[in-house]
Amino acid sequence: MAGILKPWFSESLIEAGCDEAGRGCLAGPVFAAATILPKGFYHPMLDDSKRLSANRREILREVILNEALTYAVASMDAAEIDEKNILRASLESMHKALNQLNTKPALILVDGNRFLPYHDIPYKTIIGGDGLYAPIAAASVLAKTYRDDYMRMIHREYPMYGWDKNKGYGTAQHVRAILQYGLSPYHRKTFHLKGQRRLFD
């Protein structure tokens, strides 16, 4: 339920929340965001972006952009994902976002159970953290909304794949379009269709 997120992991430290969007997609970049919120930040709708409607995510994005002490969004494209693997690309995207923050955090809160050390800053990985801590939830909302905007933009270039609706995930319609039209430059060639070899084969 939204509105019961913890505002911090450590009240005495400046904390940055990190999360990503688009890890499981067949097409498009992976996006990551980092946010530092004012201590005690609260919004009744804030939650893991996957639990929110598109309309609520857009409302919250504007709140976060206006009220965060600092925030940043970064991405890695399909070619970089194929070269590095999706996990490393996701984590390096978080680093890219952290690099852009105007304030250096004293602690990094990361959704999930994996992270790459970032300089000398301590970090805490938290499974389901985007539904537990406000800074991670805010990063989740930014990563998701910025990625959705990007997928709608490239949908105009390749409308046959339905990215305005599926956002690059492997829906039945998206898979049928791949089989009919082949791959676009935005597809991740090392990813697999269900029950089939990877897209590039």
N, C-alpha and C positions, 0 to 999 in steps of 0.2 A: 504493500500500500504506500502511495506517495505521501510525503510530508513527515516521515519519521526518520529521515537520514541523520546520521551523526555529523555534526558540523566540522569535526576534526578528529584526527588520531591522537595528536599531542597538542594540547592547547597552547603550550609555550613556544612551539616552533612554527616557522613559516613553511607551510606545506603546499606542494604542487600535486594536483591530481592528474593522472594520465590514463587515457583509454584510446582504443582504436575502433575503427569501423571498416567493414568490408573484407575481413580476413577470409571468409568462406566463399567469396564470389568467384565466378568464372571469368569475369571481365571487369576492367576498371582498376584504378589505383586502390591501395589501402591508405586510409587517412588516419592520422592520430592527432590528438589535441592535448594540451597541457593548460591547466588553469590554477591560479592562486586566487582564492576568494577571501573577502573580509572575514575575520574571525567571527563566528556566530552567524554567518550567512544562513538565511532560511527563506525558502519559497515553498508554498504548500504543494505545488505541482511537481517539484523537482524529484526525479527518480531515474533509474536506469532507462536510457533512451528506448530500449526495446519494449518497454512496458507502456510507452506513451504514444498517443496518436500523433500523426504528422502535424496537426494543428497545434497541439500542446508543445511539441518540440520547437516549432517556430516561435511561439510565444516565449518559451524559456530561452531560446537563443538570444533574443533581443535583451532579455533581462540580464543574462550572463555577460553579454558584450558591454552592457552599460554599467554593470555593478562589479564585475571582477576587478581585482587589483591589477592583474595582468593575465593575458591568455595568448595562446598561439596555436595555429593549426598547420600541419605539414603532411606530406604524402610521398609515396613512392609508386611509380607507374608499373604497368604490367611487365615491361622488360626488366626492370630492376627486381621485381618479385621473382621472375623466372631465373634470374642470375643468382639471387641471394637465398631464396626460399622464403615462403610467406612469413614464417615466424621471425626470422631475422629482419626482414623488411618492415614488419610491424614494429618491432622494438627499435630499429634505427629511425623510423618515422617519429617515434616518441622522443628520441634524442634530438631530432631536428626541431621538434616543437619546443622542447626545453631550451634549446639554444637561443630561441627567439624571445624568451620571457624577459621582461624589463627588470625583474627582481629575481635574485638567486634564492632558490628555496633551501631550507635546512633539512628537509625531508621530502622524499618523493613517494607518493602513494600510487600504486599501479594496480589496475584491474587484472586479475588472472594470477598465474603462478610462475611466470617467467619474466625476467628483465635482464638487461645487460647493464653492468655498473656504469654509472654516469659520473665522470670525474671522481671527486672524493665525497659526493653527497650520499648519505645513507638512504636506503629505500626499503619500502615494505610492499610485498606483493600480497594481494588480498583477493581470493577467489570470490566472485560475486560482489566485488568492491563497488561496482557502479550502482548497486542497489543498497549500499550500506553507508557510504561516505559522500557528503555533498561535493567535495572537490573532484572526485572521480566521476560522479554522476554528471557534473557540469561539463567535464571533458568528453564524456560519452555523448552528450547532446550536441556539442560543437562538432565532434568528429562525424557523427551521423548526418547532421544537417548539411554540413559543407560537402560531404561526399554525395549526398542525394542531389544537391544542386549540380555538382559536376556530372553525375550520371544523366540528369535531365538535359544538360548541355550537349553531351556527346550523343545522346539519343537523336538529336536533330540531324546528326551526321550519318547515323546508322539506325534508322527507325525500325528496321525489320526485326531487331532483337528485343524490342520492347523494354529498353532500359528505363524509360520513364516510369514504368510500373514495377519491374522486377529488380531494378537497381544493380543488375549484373549477377544476381543469384541464379542458381541452376534450376529455375522453374521448368516445367514441362514445355511451355511455349518457347522459352529461351533455348532449350536443348533442341527442339524441333527446328528452330531458326538456324542454329549452328550446323545441323545436319543438312539443311537445305541450301544455305548460303555460304557455308564455310566460316572461317575465322576472320575477325576484324583485327586491325593493329592493336586494339585495346584488350584483346583476349589474352589470358594467361596460358601460355602454351604448355606449361608443365602441369597444369591442373587436369583432373580426370572427370569424364562424364561417368555417371553411375553405371557400373557393369561394363565399362569400356576402357580402352587404353587412354592415355593422356591426350589432350586436345591436339598436340602437335603431330602425333602418329597417324 
